[in-house]
Amino acid sequence: MKIEIQIFTMYKDMPNWTEILNYIYKLDYMLCSWEKIGAHMTQSPVEMDMFFVPNFLTEKGKKLILSRENEFAFLMLIFGQVRLLQTISKKLEFKLNSNISKIRDKFFD
């Protein structure tokens, strides 16, 4: 899930960003990255795009990932989460693990 989160709420009756994170964690998702929105200084740290993946350390998260293994791998690559994909692929023993382990991360390798 990629969600736009307001660190400082701009609308009436919006939940605090930590409440949103807690809610998503309770759904068995974990935060894996975030990035500021916009190029102007006044937009950061007001808003962030946060990227969540199923928590691969819980049974519910494992089942969700493994039920859509190829789609999960594809989305992780699109969002540039190569190292996390490799970690999850190895831990959950993906069918494509040997191929995934060979992928080079152009930013960190």
C-alpha positions as CSV (number, residue, x, y, z in Angstrom):
1,M,0.0,0.0,0.0
2,K,1.2,3.5,-0.8
3,I,-0.5,6.0,1.4
4,E,-0.2,9.8,1.6
5,I,0.0,10.6,5.3
6,Q,-0.2,14.1,6.8
7,I,2.3,14.5,9.6
8,F,0.6,17.7,10.6
9,T,-3.2,17.4,9.9
10,M,-4.6,20.0,7.6
11,Y,-8.3,18.9,7.9
12,K,-10.7,18.9,10.7
13,D,-11.2,15.6,12.6
14,M,-8.3,13.9,10.9
15,P,-6.5,11.2,13.0
16,N,-3.0,11.8,14.1
17,W,-0.4,10.1,11.8
18,T,0.7,7.8,14.6
19,E,-2.9,6.6,15.0
20,I,-3.0,5.8,11.3
21,L,0.3,3.8,11.5
22,N,-1.0,1.9,14.5
23,Y,-4.2,1.0,12.6
24,I,-2.2,-0.2,9.6
25,Y,0.2,-2.3,11.9
26,K,-2.9,-3.9,13.4
27,L,-3.9,-5.0,9.9
28,D,-0.5,-6.9,9.7
29,Y,1.3,-4.4,7.5
30,M,4.6,-2.8,8.1
31,L,6.1,0.5,7.0
32,C,9.1,-0.1,4.7
33,S,9.8,3.4,3.3
34,W,8.6,7.0,3.1
35,E,9.4,10.0,1.0
36,K,8.5,13.6,1.2
37,I,5.9,15.0,-1.1
38,G,6.6,18.1,-3.2
39,A,9.7,20.1,-3.8
40,H,8.9,23.1,-1.6
41,M,10.2,23.3,2.0
42,T,6.7,24.1,3.3
43,Q,5.5,20.6,2.2
44,S,8.0,18.7,4.2
45,P,7.6,17.2,6.7
46,V,3.9,18.1,6.5
47,E,3.0,15.3,4.1
48,M,4.7,12.0,3.3
49,D,4.1,9.1,0.9
50,M,4.5,6.0,3.0
51,F,4.8,2.5,1.5
52,F,3.6,-0.5,3.5
53,V,3.9,-4.2,2.8
54,P,2.3,-7.2,4.5
55,N,4.2,-8.1,7.7
56,F,6.2,-11.1,6.6
57,L,7.0,-12.0,10.2
58,T,3.3,-12.9,11.0
59,E,1.3,-15.8,9.7
60,K,-1.3,-13.6,8.2
61,G,1.3,-11.5,6.4
62,K,3.1,-14.6,5.1
63,K,-0.1,-16.1,3.7
64,L,-1.0,-12.9,1.9
65,I,2.5,-12.5,0.4
66,L,2.7,-16.2,-0.6
67,S,-0.8,-16.2,-2.1
68,R,0.3,-13.5,-4.6
69,E,4.1,-14.1,-4.7
70,N,4.7,-12.9,-8.3
71,E,2.5,-9.8,-7.9
72,F,4.2,-9.0,-4.6
73,A,7.7,-9.3,-6.2
74,F,6.7,-7.2,-9.2
75,L,5.3,-4.4,-7.0
76,M,8.4,-4.5,-4.7
77,L,10.6,-4.0,-7.8
78,I,8.4,-1.2,-9.1
79,F,8.8,0.7,-5.8
80,G,12.5,0.1,-5.7
81,Q,12.4,-2.2,-2.6
82,V,15.0,-4.7,-4.0
83,R,16.8,-5.5,-0.8
84,L,13.6,-6.0,1.2
85,L,12.3,-8.2,-1.6
86,Q,15.4,-10.3,-1.4
87,T,15.1,-10.6,2.4
88,I,11.5,-11.6,2.2
89,S,12.0,-13.9,-0.8
90,K,14.8,-15.8,1.1
91,K,12.9,-16.0,4.4
92,L,9.6,-17.2,2.7
93,E,11.4,-19.3,0.2
94,F,9.8,-17.8,-3.0
95,K,9.8,-20.0,-6.1
96,L,11.8,-17.4,-7.9
97,N,14.2,-16.8,-5.0
98,S,17.3,-17.8,-7.1
99,N,16.4,-15.2,-9.7
100,I,15.4,-12.6,-7.1
101,S,18.7,-13.0,-5.2
102,K,20.7,-12.1,-8.4
103,I,18.9,-8.7,-8.9
104,R,21.3,-5.8,-8.4
105,D,20.0,-2.7,-6.7
106,K,21.2,0.2,-8.8
107,F,21.3,2.6,-5.9
108,F,23.0,0.4,-3.2
109,D,25.2,-2.2,-5.0
